[in-house]
Structures are given as structure tokens and as C-alpha cells.
Amino acid sequence: MKKATRKHPASAARPVEAPPAPPAATQAHGASIAERLEAGKALRNILPRASQAAWKRPANRKDPIALLQESDAERLPELVPIRYGRMLQSPFAFYRGAAAVMAADLATLPASGHRVQACGDCHLMNFGGFATPERNILFDINDFDETLPAPWEWDVKRLVASFVLAARSNGLSDRIGEEAAVACARSYRKRLREYAEMDPLEVWYARLTAQDVMALVPPAIQDRIETRLAKASAGSGSELDFPKLAGVVGGRTAIRDTPPLIFHPEAARNKEFEQILDTVFAAYRETLSEERRVLLDRYRVVDAAIKVVGVGSVGRRCWIVLMMSATNDPLFLQFKEAVASVLEPFAGASRHAHHGERVVVGQRLTQPASDVFLGWVTGTNGRQFYVRQLRDAKIKPMVETFDEEMMVLYAKLCGWTLARAHAKSADVTGIAGYLGSGAQFDDAMGQFALAYADQAERDHAALKAAVRKGTVQAHTEA
């Protein structure tokens, strides 16, 4: 489909210098809410909200393909072509795998000086439904591989741009993509103001429930969503995964190989592997609270294999471990390799020396409820991992089916969710004062989203050119 030429006047504006740290009044516990809001408002004199629309490719911008390739040496070499094959599928797919590229770009833009526990890879596919330990379904962020304290703007800008790219991928117009981006920013701004004026405990316990989602969706699709919710909460994720991933192999219960996406590496066939698993599990177990260790001890390890997941994570070591109880109930745990966040070169190193712990702490700090098996461990080869259930009643958004109404509605949900996550991790009163009650920031995010989506399309074209030249190897899956 041929797209109309897009003009984004704001994208040509010269970014202003980043302001200094926020005034002390925005963070002092002794200051009233009104004083902190006013101090946040004063930041507009340094960084006008409309200036947040600006995106202009820096003259010294590093080649995006070179940035992506910097991490290839740390990945399993045989899986790297799958990573690029997935990123080739569309500009939106490229964007999902290029968090490092956007982190470098965001670091060149002005920011208000306020920091939160950022998701770090905040695009619309990293939101969805999941079951709490109490088996309630919540809507929230569900990927924290890149989490780190960082400017709040970075999450918002990555999120709004993802809506323009998703809209284009669905054949929707840029008018709709911009409308969704603006709706997302507006929802973030309004909800953040509400959280800023709440009691801290009220914010800590806040959550978006299935009922909140149902109250927003059109009546015509409520039955369909209720069916998905009922199916997701009917059993554990492991029960649903077991028939697809495992079976009787060679006379014993094991994970089935379906290479190149699920396979047992040669190391898993060695006699010493069982001892290695025992050592790793003992160390992981120590990161759980005592009552959760009791629960984990009700299961025994049966098998472990490598599983290719996501887009940006392809090539990282991701083990799935099958465990069984005495009554033959399955439990799948995922041991996912954790490395330095893509934000660290620009936002500063994590205070956690262990990147698995960084992920776990960030997730617990921002989510309303987290996986009961969430923990971390260092492998015998020194690689760091975080651990969680492979899938616990997760409900992925079917973004590829979204029409205009659903795209905008989903944008509102994501903006609301991000506001709650940021408010849980930091005092956001100063941010709320900066954003205010007008639409200036919302409109700026719509313009930024369009401009940066264009940049992602150019970067995607650069990847295609690199594949054609043979400088990047890509494997396209059926």
C-alpha cells in the first residue's frame, strides 16, 4: 500500500540542552503536593513540552546495524541469523529488536531530569495479561530485560512510536497511528496526575484488572475477550504448554526437540549436566523466599533445553526447564540470560552487579504482582540468568488484528499501565506538574511518534540492504 508523504515540522527542530536535575522541591518529602507540582511546572521554562516532539537524526549518529552487531559476539552464533530474519519481517519487527538503537537515540534528546524505574524496552507488545499468585488476571508490562532507573520520557517515547509502527504494519493510516500515540500520551498524563495525588500505599496496591479492561472494550468483542480470560485462568501456563513442548521421548518424559527453535545442546547430553543443573538450582533456590522454596521443592527437574524467544532476545541463552511433581503435574521454568541493560551506557550502570537481580528487582518494583518463582542465578560458566515461569496464564495482545478503535483503546490501556508503573517506583509529582492539564505534551508525542517511526523504517531498510550485501546473515522462518 502506497503511503502519503508525511511532513513533520517538529522533527526538524534543534533539540534543546537537557535541563539540570529537578529542583529540590520536586523531591523533598517535606514539600506539599502543591509545591512539588509547581516546581515541576517551572521545568517548562527550561524544557517546553512542545519541544519534546523533536526528532532529528544526529550528524554523528552511529550506524544502527553496527549497534545491533555489537551484541552478536555474546549470542549463540547459530541463532543470530534467526534474530535478523525476524527483524526483517517489517519495520515494526525491526523496532522490537532494536532497543539498543533507540536507547542511543533517546540519549541525544532533552529530558526533564526526573528518573523512574524504566521498563527500558517499552513497546506495545511488551504489555499484556497475566495471572497473579492469587490467580487474578491483571494487565501490565511483562518484559523487564532492559529495566533500569532512567528518564521517564524514554519509556513514553518508545511506547508511542510503537503505535505508529504497529498501525502501519496493520495497513492503518498515519492519522490513526498518531491518534493512538496521542491517546497513549494523554492517558499517561492524566493517570499520572491521579497517582501523584494518591497515598503511596494506594499507588503501591493499584492495578489494572480484567474488569478495568472489560469496562473499556466495545460491547461487540467483550464475549471474545471473556472467553480468552476464562481459558487463561482455567489452568496453569505449564499445563497448557506441556502437550506442545513435551512428551515421552525415548521412554521418558522430556522436552521435544524442534530445531532450530527448541533443542538440546550437546552439553545437555553429557553425564555431568545433571550435576550442573543441581548446582544451578540450589543457587537459584536461595534467591527465593522461604515459603516459595517449600513450593519449589515439591517438584523435581526432569529435562532442560534451549528455546528461542522474542525478537531482540534471540541468540541469548534461554533455557526452559521441565519439572514434575509427585502427582505428575508439570512446571516449566525459564532461565533467561541477563546482560547489561541497553540503557546503561547512557543512564549509568546498574547498582546491582548481577543483571538477573537487576531484572528481578525492577520487575518487583514496577509490577503490581510478580511470578512466585521469580529469582536469579549465575551459571557454572559465569553467565547470569533470571528465572520465572515460562508462561503463567499469559494473554498476548493480538495487535495484528487491531482496527482503529482497538488500536486507540489499547493505547489508552498501555499509557495508563505505564503511569502506574512509574508512579509505583518513584515520586512522580514533579512529572505530573511538568505535564500539566493541557494537551501540549500529548500532541508533541504524536509528532515524535510519526518522526521516529520514519527513522525506524529507514533503519529497517538499512538492515535489508546489509542482508542483500551479505554483511548480515538472516534466516527467515517459514
DABEL-V676953 format. One record per pair of residues at least 6 apart in sequence whose C-alpha atoms are under 8 Angstrom apart, sorted by sequence separation. I is the first residue (numbers start at 1). J is the second residue. D is the distance in Angstrom with one decimal. If there is no record, write none. Layout:
i = (I | I)
j = (J | J)
d = (D | D)
//
This chain:
i = (25 | 87 | 88 | 131 | 132 | 167 | 168 | 247 | 248 | 249 | 256 | 257 | 267 | 308 | 324 | 325 | 344 | 352 | 364 | 378 | 379 | 422 | 435 | 466 | 467 | 86 | 87 | 130 | 131 | 167 | 246 | 247 | 249 | 256 | 257 | 286 | 308 | 323 | 324 | 351 | 363 | 377 | 378 | 467 | 72 | 86 | 87 | 129 | 130 | 195 | 214 | 246 | 247 | 285 | 322 | 323 | 350 | 376 | 377 | 399 | 26 | 27 | 87 | 129 | 130 | 167 | 168 | 246 | 247 | 309 | 322 | 323 | 376 | 377 | 463 | 25 | 26 | 87 | 129 | 130 | 164 | 167 | 245 | 246 | 308 | 322 | 323 | 376 | 377 | 25 | 26 | 128 | 129 | 166 | 214 | 245 | 285 | 306 | 307 | 321 | 322 | 375 | 376 | 127 | 128 | 164 | 165 | 306 | 307 | 320 | 321 | 374 | 375 | 26 | 127 | 128 | 164 | 306 | 307 | 320 | 321 | 374 | 375 | 25 | 26 | 83 | 127 | 128 | 163 | 164 | 305 | 306 | 320 | 321 | 360 | 373 | 374 | 126 | 127 | 163 | 304 | 305 | 319 | 320 | 340 | 360 | 373 | 374 | 23 | 126 | 127 | 164 | 304 | 305 | 318 | 319 | 339 | 360 | 372 | 373 | 23 | 126 | 163 | 164 | 304 | 318 | 319 | 338 | 339 | 371 | 22 | 163 | 303 | 304 | 318 | 338 | 357 | 371 | 210 | 302 | 303 | 317 | 318 | 337 | 356 | 357 | 160 | 161 | 301 | 302 | 303 | 316 | 317 | 356 | 22 | 99 | 160 | 301 | 302 | 316 | 338 | 356 | 99 | 119 | 121 | 160 | 301 | 302 | 121 | 300 | 301 | 119 | 120 | 121 | 160 | 299 | 300 | 119 | 120 | 121 | 160 | 299 | 300 | 119 | 120 | 121 | 299 | 360 | 19 | 96 | 119 | 120 | 298 | 299 | 359 | 19 | 119 | 120 | 298 | 356 | 18 | 118 | 119 | 156 | 355 | 356 | 357 | 68 | 117 | 118 | 354 | 355 | 356 | 16 | 117 | 118 | 355 | 356 | 68 | 117 | 118 | 299 | 67 | 68 | 116 | 117 | 118 | 122 | 67 | 115 | 116 | 118 | 120 | 121 | 122 | 16 | 115 | 116 | 120 | 123 | 124 | 15 | 115 | 116 | 118 | 119 | 122 | 123 | 268 | 64 | 114 | 115 | 118 | 121 | 122 | 123 | 268 | 13 | 113 | 114 | 123 | 124 | 15 | 112 | 123 | 124 | 14 | 15 | 111 | 264 | 265 | 10 | 13 | 15 | 264 | 265 | 11 | 12 | 13 | 14 | 111 | 263 | 264 | 10 | 11 | 12 | 13 | 262 | 263 | 10 | 11 | 12 | 61 | 262 | 263 | 10 | 11 | 261 | 262 | 338 | 339 | 261 | 262 | 337 | 338 | 261 | 337 | 338 | 106 | 254 | 255 | 260 | 337 | 338 | 253 | 254 | 255 | 336 | 337 | 58 | 255 | 335 | 336 | 103 | 335 | 336 | 335 | 334 | 335 | 55 | 333 | 334 | 366 | 367 | 333 | 334 | 366 | 102 | 333 | 334 | 366 | 332 | 333 | 52 | 331 | 332 | 366 | 332 | 365 | 366 | 365 | 47 | 47 | 47 | 95 | 255 | 139 | 140 | 254 | 43 | 138 | 139 | 92 | 138 | 139 | 320 | 138 | 139 | 137 | 138 | 92 | 136 | 137 | 91 | 92 | 139 | 92 | 296 | 91 | 90 | 292 | 292 | 288 | 288 | 288 | 242 | 287 | 287 | 22 | 239 | 285 | 287 | 18 | 19 | 21 | 22 | 239 | 284 | 18 | 19 | 20 | 21 | 22 | 137 | 238 | 239 | 284 | 16 | 17 | 18 | 19 | 20 | 21 | 238 | 284 | 15 | 16 | 18 | 19 | 238 | 283 | 15 | 18 | 283 | 137 | 136 | 280 | 135 | 280 | 280 | 280 | 131 | 284 | 276 | 241 | 238 | 238 | 237 | 238 | 237 | 238 | 237 | 236 | 237 | 236 | 237 | 235 | 233 | 207 | 232 | 206 | 232 | 205 | 232 | 33 | 204 | 229 | 228 | 1 | 79 | 217 | 217 | 145 | 148 | 150 | 216 | 146 | 147 | 146 | 148 | 145 | 146 | 148 | 151 | 146 | 150 | 149 | 148 | 213 | 149 | 148 | 208 | 148 | 147 | 147 | 99 | 146 | 207 | 97 | 98 | 145 | 148 | 206 | 96 | 97 | 144 | 147 | 96 | 97 | 147 | 203 | 93 | 144 | 144 | 203 | 204 | 120 | 203 | 120 | 120 | 87 | 184 | 188 | 192 | 195 | 200 | 86 | 183 | 187 | 191 | 195 | 141 | 186 | 187 | 140 | 180 | 181 | 184 | 185 | 188 | 192 | 196 | 83 | 176 | 180 | 183 | 184 | 187 | 188 | 191 | 192 | 195 | 83 | 179 | 180 | 183 | 184 | 186 | 187 | 188 | 191 | 83 | 170 | 181 | 184 | 185 | 188 | 189 | 83 | 169 | 170 | 172 | 180 | 184 | 188 | 192 | 196 | 82 | 83 | 170 | 172 | 176 | 180 | 183 | 184 | 196 | 197 | 166 | 170 | 195 | 196 | 80 | 166 | 79 | 80 | 79 | 133 | 192 | 193 | 196 | 78 | 132 | 133 | 77 | 132 | 133 | 75 | 76 | 103 | 104 | 107 | 132 | 133 | 193 | 75 | 76 | 103 | 167 | 192 | 193 | 75 | 76 | 74 | 75 | 100 | 104 | 72 | 99 | 100 | 103 | 119 | 189 | 163 | 117 | 189 | 189 | 190 | 117 | 163 | 117 | 186 | 189 | 186 | 185 | 186 | 185 | 183 | 182 | 185 | 131 | 181 | 182 | 130 | 131 | 156 | 130 | 131 | 182 | 129 | 130 | 181 | 182 | 129 | 130 | 181 | 128 | 129 | 128 | 129 | 179 | 128 | 178 | 181 | 127 | 128 | 178 | 127 | 152 | 125 | 178 | 125 | 178 | 177 | 125 | 140 | 141 | 174 | 140 | 141 | 139 | 160 | 164 | 160 | 163 | 164 | 124 | 127 | 161 | 162 | 157 | 161 | 165 | 160 | 161 | 164 | 124 | 157 | 161 | 162 | 157 | 161 | 118 | 117 | 116 | 117 | 116 | 117 | 116 | 115 | 114 | 114 | 95 | 94 | 92 | 91 | 91 | 94 | 91 | 90 | 88 | 87 | 88 | 88 | 49 | 49 | 84 | 40 | 41 | 52 | 84 | 85 | 86 | 40 | 44 | 50 | 53 | 84 | 85 | 86 | 39 | 40 | 43 | 49 | 50 | 53 | 81 | 83 | 84 | 85 | 86 | 37 | 38 | 40 | 41 | 42 | 49 | 52 | 53 | 81 | 82 | 83 | 85 | 36 | 37 | 40 | 41 | 50 | 51 | 52 | 53 | 54 | 55 | 80 | 81 | 82 | 36 | 37 | 39 | 40 | 41 | 50 | 53 | 54 | 65 | 80 | 81 | 82 | 37 | 38 | 41 | 49 | 53 | 64 | 82 | 33 | 37 | 52 | 55 | 36 | 37 | 55 | 65 | 65 | 27 | 26 | 27 | 26 | 11 | 10 | 11 | 10 | 8 | 11 | 8 | 8)
j = (31 | 93 | 94 | 137 | 138 | 173 | 174 | 253 | 254 | 255 | 262 | 263 | 273 | 314 | 330 | 331 | 350 | 358 | 370 | 384 | 385 | 428 | 441 | 472 | 473 | 93 | 94 | 137 | 138 | 174 | 253 | 254 | 256 | 263 | 264 | 293 | 315 | 330 | 331 | 358 | 370 | 384 | 385 | 474 | 80 | 94 | 95 | 137 | 138 | 203 | 222 | 254 | 255 | 293 | 330 | 331 | 358 | 384 | 385 | 407 | 35 | 36 | 96 | 138 | 139 | 176 | 177 | 255 | 256 | 318 | 331 | 332 | 385 | 386 | 472 | 35 | 36 | 97 | 139 | 140 | 174 | 177 | 255 | 256 | 318 | 332 | 333 | 386 | 387 | 36 | 37 | 139 | 140 | 177 | 225 | 256 | 296 | 317 | 318 | 332 | 333 | 386 | 387 | 139 | 140 | 176 | 177 | 318 | 319 | 332 | 333 | 386 | 387 | 39 | 140 | 141 | 177 | 319 | 320 | 333 | 334 | 387 | 388 | 39 | 40 | 97 | 141 | 142 | 177 | 178 | 319 | 320 | 334 | 335 | 374 | 387 | 388 | 141 | 142 | 178 | 319 | 320 | 334 | 335 | 355 | 375 | 388 | 389 | 39 | 142 | 143 | 180 | 320 | 321 | 334 | 335 | 355 | 376 | 388 | 389 | 40 | 143 | 180 | 181 | 321 | 335 | 336 | 355 | 356 | 388 | 40 | 181 | 321 | 322 | 336 | 356 | 375 | 389 | 229 | 321 | 322 | 336 | 337 | 356 | 375 | 376 | 180 | 181 | 321 | 322 | 323 | 336 | 337 | 376 | 43 | 120 | 181 | 322 | 323 | 337 | 359 | 377 | 121 | 141 | 143 | 182 | 323 | 324 | 144 | 323 | 324 | 143 | 144 | 145 | 184 | 323 | 324 | 144 | 145 | 146 | 185 | 324 | 325 | 145 | 146 | 147 | 325 | 386 | 46 | 123 | 146 | 147 | 325 | 326 | 386 | 47 | 147 | 148 | 326 | 384 | 47 | 147 | 148 | 185 | 384 | 385 | 386 | 98 | 147 | 148 | 384 | 385 | 386 | 47 | 148 | 149 | 386 | 387 | 100 | 149 | 150 | 331 | 100 | 101 | 149 | 150 | 151 | 155 | 101 | 149 | 150 | 152 | 154 | 155 | 156 | 51 | 150 | 151 | 155 | 158 | 159 | 51 | 151 | 152 | 154 | 155 | 158 | 159 | 304 | 101 | 151 | 152 | 155 | 158 | 159 | 160 | 305 | 51 | 151 | 152 | 161 | 162 | 54 | 151 | 162 | 163 | 54 | 55 | 151 | 304 | 305 | 51 | 54 | 56 | 305 | 306 | 53 | 54 | 55 | 56 | 153 | 305 | 306 | 53 | 54 | 55 | 56 | 305 | 306 | 54 | 55 | 56 | 105 | 306 | 307 | 55 | 56 | 306 | 307 | 383 | 384 | 307 | 308 | 383 | 384 | 308 | 384 | 385 | 154 | 302 | 303 | 308 | 385 | 386 | 302 | 303 | 304 | 385 | 386 | 108 | 305 | 385 | 386 | 154 | 386 | 387 | 387 | 387 | 388 | 109 | 387 | 388 | 420 | 421 | 388 | 389 | 421 | 158 | 389 | 390 | 422 | 389 | 390 | 110 | 389 | 390 | 424 | 391 | 424 | 425 | 425 | 110 | 111 | 112 | 162 | 322 | 207 | 208 | 322 | 112 | 207 | 208 | 162 | 208 | 209 | 390 | 209 | 210 | 209 | 210 | 165 | 209 | 210 | 165 | 166 | 213 | 169 | 373 | 169 | 169 | 372 | 373 | 373 | 374 | 375 | 330 | 375 | 376 | 112 | 329 | 375 | 377 | 109 | 110 | 112 | 113 | 330 | 375 | 110 | 111 | 112 | 113 | 114 | 229 | 330 | 331 | 376 | 109 | 110 | 111 | 112 | 113 | 114 | 331 | 377 | 109 | 110 | 112 | 113 | 332 | 377 | 110 | 113 | 378 | 233 | 233 | 377 | 233 | 378 | 379 | 380 | 233 | 387 | 380 | 391 | 389 | 390 | 390 | 391 | 391 | 392 | 392 | 392 | 393 | 393 | 394 | 393 | 393 | 368 | 393 | 368 | 394 | 368 | 395 | 197 | 368 | 395 | 395 | 171 | 260 | 406 | 409 | 338 | 341 | 343 | 409 | 340 | 341 | 341 | 343 | 341 | 342 | 344 | 347 | 343 | 347 | 347 | 347 | 413 | 350 | 350 | 417 | 358 | 358 | 359 | 312 | 359 | 420 | 311 | 312 | 359 | 362 | 420 | 311 | 312 | 359 | 362 | 312 | 313 | 363 | 420 | 311 | 362 | 363 | 423 | 424 | 341 | 424 | 342 | 343 | 311 | 408 | 412 | 416 | 419 | 424 | 311 | 408 | 412 | 416 | 420 | 367 | 412 | 413 | 367 | 407 | 408 | 411 | 412 | 415 | 419 | 423 | 311 | 404 | 408 | 411 | 412 | 415 | 416 | 419 | 420 | 423 | 312 | 408 | 409 | 412 | 413 | 415 | 416 | 417 | 420 | 313 | 400 | 411 | 414 | 415 | 418 | 419 | 314 | 400 | 401 | 403 | 411 | 415 | 419 | 423 | 427 | 314 | 315 | 402 | 404 | 408 | 412 | 415 | 416 | 428 | 429 | 399 | 403 | 428 | 429 | 314 | 400 | 314 | 315 | 315 | 369 | 428 | 429 | 432 | 315 | 369 | 370 | 315 | 370 | 371 | 314 | 315 | 342 | 343 | 346 | 371 | 372 | 432 | 315 | 316 | 343 | 407 | 432 | 433 | 316 | 317 | 316 | 317 | 342 | 346 | 315 | 342 | 343 | 346 | 362 | 432 | 407 | 362 | 435 | 436 | 437 | 365 | 411 | 366 | 439 | 442 | 441 | 441 | 442 | 442 | 442 | 442 | 445 | 392 | 442 | 443 | 392 | 393 | 418 | 393 | 394 | 445 | 393 | 394 | 445 | 446 | 394 | 395 | 446 | 394 | 395 | 395 | 396 | 446 | 396 | 446 | 449 | 396 | 397 | 447 | 397 | 422 | 396 | 449 | 397 | 450 | 450 | 399 | 414 | 417 | 450 | 417 | 418 | 417 | 445 | 449 | 446 | 449 | 450 | 411 | 414 | 448 | 449 | 445 | 449 | 453 | 449 | 450 | 453 | 414 | 448 | 452 | 453 | 449 | 453 | 422 | 422 | 422 | 425 | 425 | 426 | 426 | 426 | 430 | 431 | 456 | 456 | 456 | 456 | 457 | 460 | 460 | 460 | 460 | 460 | 463 | 464 | 434 | 435 | 472 | 429 | 430 | 441 | 473 | 474 | 475 | 430 | 434 | 440 | 443 | 474 | 475 | 476 | 430 | 431 | 434 | 440 | 441 | 444 | 472 | 474 | 475 | 476 | 477 | 429 | 430 | 432 | 433 | 434 | 441 | 444 | 445 | 473 | 474 | 475 | 477 | 429 | 430 | 433 | 434 | 443 | 444 | 445 | 446 | 447 | 448 | 473 | 474 | 475 | 430 | 431 | 433 | 434 | 435 | 444 | 447 | 448 | 459 | 474 | 475 | 476 | 432 | 433 | 436 | 444 | 448 | 459 | 477 | 429 | 433 | 448 | 451 | 433 | 434 | 452 | 462 | 463 | 427 | 429 | 430 | 430 | 447 | 447 | 448 | 448 | 447 | 451 | 450 | 451)
d = (6.1 | 4.9 | 6.3 | 4.5 | 7.1 | 6.9 | 7.0 | 5.5 | 6.1 | 7.8 | 7.6 | 4.7 | 6.7 | 5.8 | 4.6 | 8.0 | 6.9 | 5.6 | 6.1 | 4.4 | 7.4 | 7.3 | 6.5 | 5.5 | 6.0 | 6.7 | 4.1 | 5.4 | 6.3 | 7.3 | 7.1 | 5.8 | 7.1 | 7.6 | 6.8 | 7.9 | 7.2 | 5.7 | 6.1 | 8.0 | 7.3 | 6.1 | 6.1 | 6.7 | 6.8 | 7.6 | 7.6 | 6.3 | 5.6 | 6.2 | 6.6 | 5.5 | 6.5 | 6.2 | 6.9 | 5.0 | 7.1 | 7.6 | 5.4 | 7.7 | 7.4 | 7.2 | 7.7 | 5.4 | 6.6 | 7.0 | 7.2 | 4.2 | 6.7 | 7.5 | 6.0 | 6.2 | 5.6 | 6.3 | 7.8 | 6.7 | 4.3 | 6.3 | 4.4 | 7.7 | 6.7 | 5.2 | 5.7 | 5.2 | 6.8 | 4.8 | 7.8 | 4.1 | 7.7 | 5.6 | 7.1 | 5.4 | 6.4 | 7.7 | 7.9 | 5.9 | 7.9 | 7.0 | 5.8 | 5.6 | 6.7 | 5.7 | 5.5 | 7.2 | 5.7 | 7.8 | 7.4 | 5.6 | 6.0 | 6.5 | 5.2 | 7.3 | 5.1 | 5.7 | 5.6 | 6.5 | 4.1 | 4.5 | 6.4 | 5.7 | 6.3 | 5.4 | 6.8 | 6.2 | 6.3 | 8.0 | 4.4 | 6.7 | 5.8 | 6.2 | 5.5 | 6.2 | 4.6 | 7.6 | 6.7 | 7.0 | 4.6 | 5.9 | 5.5 | 7.8 | 6.5 | 5.5 | 5.7 | 6.2 | 6.3 | 6.4 | 5.2 | 7.6 | 6.6 | 5.6 | 7.6 | 7.5 | 5.6 | 6.7 | 6.9 | 5.0 | 5.7 | 7.3 | 7.8 | 6.5 | 8.0 | 5.6 | 6.3 | 6.8 | 4.3 | 5.7 | 6.3 | 5.4 | 7.7 | 6.4 | 7.6 | 5.9 | 5.8 | 6.1 | 4.3 | 5.3 | 7.3 | 7.0 | 7.9 | 7.6 | 5.2 | 6.2 | 5.9 | 7.6 | 7.6 | 5.8 | 7.7 | 6.9 | 7.2 | 5.6 | 7.1 | 7.6 | 5.3 | 5.0 | 7.5 | 7.8 | 4.6 | 6.2 | 5.2 | 6.0 | 7.7 | 6.9 | 5.9 | 8.0 | 7.7 | 7.6 | 4.4 | 6.7 | 7.4 | 5.2 | 6.7 | 7.5 | 7.2 | 7.8 | 6.6 | 5.8 | 5.5 | 5.7 | 7.7 | 6.1 | 7.2 | 5.2 | 6.4 | 8.0 | 4.7 | 7.6 | 4.4 | 7.0 | 6.3 | 7.2 | 6.4 | 4.9 | 5.9 | 7.1 | 7.1 | 6.9 | 4.5 | 6.6 | 7.4 | 6.0 | 7.6 | 5.5 | 6.9 | 7.2 | 6.6 | 5.0 | 7.0 | 7.0 | 6.8 | 5.4 | 6.8 | 7.4 | 4.4 | 7.4 | 5.6 | 5.5 | 7.9 | 8.0 | 7.1 | 4.2 | 5.7 | 7.8 | 7.1 | 7.2 | 5.3 | 6.4 | 7.3 | 5.4 | 6.4 | 6.1 | 5.8 | 6.6 | 7.6 | 7.2 | 7.5 | 7.6 | 4.9 | 6.3 | 6.3 | 6.0 | 6.1 | 7.2 | 4.3 | 5.7 | 7.8 | 6.6 | 5.8 | 4.5 | 7.4 | 5.9 | 5.8 | 5.6 | 6.3 | 7.3 | 5.3 | 7.7 | 7.4 | 8.0 | 6.6 | 6.7 | 8.0 | 6.2 | 6.3 | 7.7 | 5.5 | 6.9 | 7.2 | 7.6 | 6.7 | 7.4 | 7.1 | 7.8 | 5.7 | 7.9 | 4.7 | 7.1 | 6.7 | 6.7 | 7.3 | 7.3 | 6.7 | 5.6 | 6.1 | 5.9 | 4.5 | 6.7 | 7.1 | 6.8 | 5.4 | 5.2 | 4.4 | 5.6 | 7.8 | 5.6 | 6.8 | 7.3 | 5.5 | 7.8 | 4.5 | 7.9 | 7.1 | 5.6 | 6.5 | 7.1 | 5.5 | 5.0 | 5.8 | 5.0 | 6.3 | 6.8 | 6.5 | 7.9 | 4.3 | 6.4 | 7.2 | 5.6 | 7.1 | 5.2 | 6.6 | 7.9 | 7.0 | 5.8 | 5.5 | 7.8 | 5.8 | 6.4 | 4.7 | 5.6 | 7.0 | 7.8 | 6.8 | 5.5 | 8.0 | 6.4 | 5.6 | 5.7 | 4.7 | 7.6 | 4.3 | 4.9 | 6.9 | 5.9 | 5.1 | 7.4 | 7.7 | 5.6 | 5.8 | 7.8 | 7.0 | 5.8 | 5.8 | 7.6 | 7.6 | 6.7 | 7.6 | 7.2 | 7.8 | 7.1 | 7.5 | 6.9 | 7.1 | 5.5 | 7.2 | 5.7 | 6.2 | 7.2 | 4.6 | 7.0 | 6.3 | 5.9 | 5.2 | 7.8 | 5.8 | 6.9 | 6.0 | 7.8 | 6.7 | 7.9 | 7.8 | 7.2 | 6.8 | 7.1 | 7.1 | 7.4 | 6.1 | 6.9 | 5.5 | 6.4 | 7.2 | 7.6 | 7.8 | 7.8 | 7.3 | 7.3 | 7.7 | 5.5 | 6.3 | 6.5 | 4.3 | 6.8 | 7.9 | 4.8 | 6.5 | 7.5 | 6.0 | 7.6 | 5.7 | 7.8 | 5.9 | 5.5 | 6.1 | 6.3 | 7.2 | 5.2 | 4.9 | 6.3 | 6.1 | 7.0 | 6.5 | 5.5 | 6.2 | 6.5 | 7.7 | 7.8 | 7.2 | 7.6 | 7.0 | 6.7 | 7.3 | 6.1 | 7.2 | 7.0 | 8.0 | 7.1 | 7.9 | 8.0 | 7.4 | 7.5 | 6.6 | 4.9 | 7.0 | 4.3 | 5.9 | 4.9 | 6.0 | 7.3 | 7.4 | 6.0 | 5.9 | 4.8 | 6.9 | 6.9 | 6.5 | 7.0 | 7.1 | 7.1 | 7.7 | 7.7 | 7.4 | 7.8 | 7.8 | 7.2 | 6.9 | 7.0 | 7.6 | 7.3 | 7.6 | 6.7 | 4.4 | 7.0 | 7.0 | 6.2 | 7.6 | 8.0 | 7.0 | 5.6 | 7.3 | 8.0 | 7.7 | 8.0 | 6.7 | 7.2 | 7.6 | 7.4 | 6.2 | 7.6 | 7.3 | 7.6 | 5.1 | 6.7 | 5.9 | 6.9 | 7.3 | 6.5 | 3.8 | 5.9 | 5.9 | 6.6 | 7.6 | 7.7 | 7.3 | 7.5 | 7.1 | 6.1 | 6.9 | 5.5 | 7.7 | 6.0 | 7.6 | 6.7 | 6.9 | 7.7 | 7.8 | 7.8 | 7.9 | 7.9 | 6.3 | 6.5 | 5.3 | 5.8 | 7.1 | 7.2 | 7.8 | 7.6 | 7.0 | 6.3 | 8.0 | 4.6 | 8.0 | 4.3 | 5.0 | 7.0 | 6.0 | 6.3 | 4.5 | 6.2 | 4.8 | 5.1 | 5.1 | 6.1 | 6.9 | 6.3 | 6.9 | 6.9 | 7.9 | 5.7 | 7.5 | 7.5 | 5.5 | 7.8 | 7.5 | 7.8 | 6.1 | 6.9 | 6.6 | 6.1 | 6.7 | 7.5 | 5.1 | 7.7 | 7.5 | 7.6 | 5.6 | 4.6 | 5.2 | 6.9 | 7.2 | 7.0 | 7.0 | 7.5 | 7.3 | 7.9 | 7.8 | 7.9 | 7.7 | 5.7 | 7.5 | 7.5 | 8.0 | 8.0 | 4.9 | 6.8 | 7.7 | 6.6 | 5.4 | 4.9 | 7.6 | 7.3 | 7.3 | 6.8 | 7.8 | 5.9 | 7.6 | 7.1 | 6.7 | 6.8 | 8.0 | 4.9 | 6.5 | 7.9 | 6.1 | 7.0 | 6.4 | 5.1 | 4.6 | 6.5 | 5.9 | 7.5 | 6.1 | 7.9 | 5.1 | 7.1 | 7.6 | 7.3 | 5.1 | 7.3 | 7.9 | 6.9 | 7.5 | 7.7 | 8.0 | 6.9 | 7.7 | 6.7 | 6.4 | 7.7 | 7.6 | 7.7 | 7.4 | 7.2 | 7.3 | 7.9 | 8.0 | 7.4 | 5.3 | 5.0 | 7.4 | 5.0 | 6.6 | 6.2 | 8.0 | 5.9 | 6.5 | 5.4 | 7.9 | 5.4 | 6.8 | 6.2 | 7.8 | 4.3 | 6.6 | 4.9 | 5.5 | 6.1 | 5.2 | 7.3 | 4.6 | 5.8 | 6.6 | 7.1 | 5.3 | 5.0 | 6.6 | 7.7 | 5.9 | 7.3 | 7.6 | 7.5 | 7.8 | 7.0 | 7.1 | 6.7 | 7.9 | 7.8 | 7.9 | 7.3 | 7.6 | 5.9 | 7.6 | 7.6 | 6.8 | 6.3 | 7.3 | 7.8 | 6.3 | 7.9 | 7.0 | 7.2 | 7.6 | 6.9 | 4.0 | 5.9 | 5.6 | 6.7 | 6.4 | 7.1 | 7.5 | 6.3 | 7.5 | 7.1 | 5.8 | 7.2 | 6.5 | 5.8 | 5.7 | 6.1 | 7.3 | 5.5 | 7.7 | 7.7 | 6.9 | 6.3 | 7.5 | 7.9 | 6.2 | 5.2 | 6.0 | 5.4 | 7.4 | 7.0 | 7.9 | 7.2 | 6.6 | 7.9 | 7.4 | 7.8 | 7.4 | 7.4 | 7.3 | 7.2 | 4.6 | 8.0 | 4.1 | 6.3 | 5.9 | 7.9 | 5.1 | 4.7 | 6.8 | 6.5 | 5.9 | 6.2 | 6.1 | 6.1 | 4.3 | 7.9 | 7.4 | 7.0 | 4.6 | 7.7 | 5.7 | 7.7 | 7.1 | 4.7 | 7.2 | 5.2 | 5.9 | 5.7 | 5.2 | 6.1 | 7.9 | 7.1 | 6.0 | 5.3 | 4.4 | 4.3 | 7.8 | 7.3 | 7.1 | 7.6 | 7.9 | 6.3 | 7.9 | 4.1 | 4.9 | 5.5 | 7.8 | 7.1 | 4.5 | 7.4 | 5.3 | 5.5 | 6.1 | 7.9 | 7.7 | 4.9 | 6.7 | 6.6 | 6.0 | 7.1 | 7.2 | 4.5 | 6.6 | 7.5 | 6.8 | 4.0 | 7.4 | 6.3 | 7.2 | 7.3 | 6.6 | 7.4 | 6.5 | 7.1 | 7.0 | 7.5 | 5.1 | 7.5 | 6.9 | 6.9 | 7.7 | 6.6 | 6.0 | 7.4 | 6.3)
//
